[in-house]
Amino acid sequence: MIPFEYKSPSSLDVAQLSLDHHQVMALGGGTTLLDLMKLNVLQPRQLVHVKPLLNDHVEVVDGKLVIGAGCTMAKLADSDPIKKNFPALRQSLILAASPQIRNMATIGGNLLQRTRSTYFRHPDMPDDALQGEHDALSASGVDTTYLAVLGNDGRLVGTYPGDFAVALVAFDGSILVKGREGQRTIKAREFYKTPRGHQTQYSTQLDEGELISHVTIPVGSAEEFDDVTQQSFYLKIRERSSYAFALVSIAAGLSLEGDSPNDEQTIVDARIAIGGLASIPWHSAAAESALIGKKASDETFRAASEAALAEARPPVGTQYKVLMAKRAMIRALQILRDEGKFDDERLWAMQHGRA
Ligand SMILES: Cc1cc2nc3c(=O)[nH]c(=O)nc-3n(C[C@H](O)[C@H](O)[C@H](O)COP(=O)(O)OP(=O)(O)OC[C@H]3O[C@@H](n4cnc5c(N)ncnc54)[C@H](O)[C@@H]3O)c2cc1C
């Protein structure tokens, strides 16, 4: 770790003036940033502590859930609106990291974590090291666990590791950024950009001097969230049942109409995003259109999962992720159809292999 300067400015206006996201970086909870600095992957000369300056409230205003970027993952997961009405969002938070990290980490910082692939985190690895054909990989000894199979443009790129952003993208959230020129709102589905040319990691729409100040998600009224938000679920598959990143995750919401049996009901609205499979949180418009207007049958769910993975280009050693993602999507949709709201007790049992 190289020496750096720590700044604790008195206002956000002062903080954002100097930020360039390379030499001068925002410090939220520090749970990712300091790791990367210890590895010398990032070498900022200055950290600007923004966490104490950022709003940390969670409220519903004009049909939108509004989350201050300084809110911790733990506080957001335990906030009333999320606990009562938004299972997928809560699950994406409580299945991430550890209680200690969730108590420190901010929502702003969580959205901007870098890929966890060991290969991509190595400071001696030039950005263009993974150019070339997929097949060359089998001889290279690279750990393929966190390589993207969607949106990789036939190249080797790392996966986006976060969970919350997958739910944010599924439920069409927006990211509010504050910069020298004022504020702007960016759709979460457009915020992340897949790597181009020689890049091996995602980039974002965030410009120099800009900070994430809030996150919003359309949810309906404060008393009664939209069906598709209430009937939502986040399924996370990982190598061990806690403290691990997703191999595959599915954020899903379903709004159904009609009487039982469940598979005779019609899907009036659907939300689908996939984690662990692409270099960005992956919104699947293809899966959503394969669901909306159809009967909520296993056959429809299978068709949606096929549509979602149709463009997959798995590098050698990652083909299993395609099958895993299809099965996870079908399972998440079946849970939503057959069990409706999923309480915490059942969630823990399932995630720990006991249900
Ligand atoms: C062992 C381990 C396991 C983990 N497991 C998971 C997991 O399963 N799922 C998951 O989702 N996450 C996981 N995490 C990641 C964790 O959630 C993130 O480290 C955390 O959310 C980052 O938040 P932070 O506030 O600490 O960010 P920081 O480390 O402070 O910052 C991260 C990045 O965001 C920038 N930044 C911070 N705040 C802002 C802002 N407001 N505006 C602009 N830029 C900003 C920083 O400059 C930096 O580039 C894990 C982390 C560890 C160490």
The ligand as an ORCA input file, in Angstrom:
! r2SCAN-3c Opt
* xyz 0 1
  C     -15.053    -10.575      1.895
  C     -16.092     -9.753      1.193
  C     -17.256    -10.356      0.736
  C     -18.203     -9.595      0.059
  N     -19.334    -10.213     -0.421
  C     -20.231     -9.478     -1.137
  C     -21.392    -10.079     -1.704
  O     -21.631    -11.281     -1.560
  N     -22.243     -9.294     -2.396
  C     -22.035     -7.946     -2.566
  O     -22.842     -7.252     -3.193
  N     -20.936     -7.360     -2.053
  C     -20.051     -8.087     -1.359
  N     -18.932     -7.491     -0.849
  C     -18.633     -6.125     -1.250
  C     -19.201     -5.115     -0.324
  O     -20.597     -5.123     -0.424
  C     -18.622     -3.793     -0.791
  O     -17.285     -3.799     -0.340
  C     -19.307     -2.592     -0.234
  O     -20.669     -2.575     -0.550
  C     -18.661     -1.315     -0.747
  O     -19.219     -0.231     -0.071
  P     -18.277      0.823      0.654
  O     -19.140      1.934      1.122
  O     -17.414      0.188      1.683
  O     -17.403      1.314     -0.588
  P     -15.907      1.840     -0.638
  O     -14.980      0.697     -0.467
  O     -15.746      3.006      0.265
  O     -15.876      2.371     -2.135
  C     -16.039      1.502     -3.241
  C     -15.897      2.334     -4.512
  O     -16.969      3.247     -4.634
  C     -16.487      4.599     -4.686
  N     -17.499      5.353     -3.933
  C     -17.915      5.126     -2.655
  N     -18.965      5.900     -2.377
  C     -19.203      6.659     -3.487
  C     -20.169      7.639     -3.840
  N     -21.150      8.006     -3.004
  N     -20.113      8.194     -5.074
  C     -19.162      7.827     -5.953
  N     -18.223      6.895     -5.682
  C     -18.266      6.317     -4.467
  C     -15.121      4.562     -4.071
  O     -14.323      5.633     -4.530
  C     -14.632      3.209     -4.553
  O     -14.210      3.287     -5.875
  C     -17.987     -8.207     -0.138
  C     -16.831     -7.598      0.361
  C     -15.881     -8.355      1.011
  C     -14.646     -7.678      1.524
*
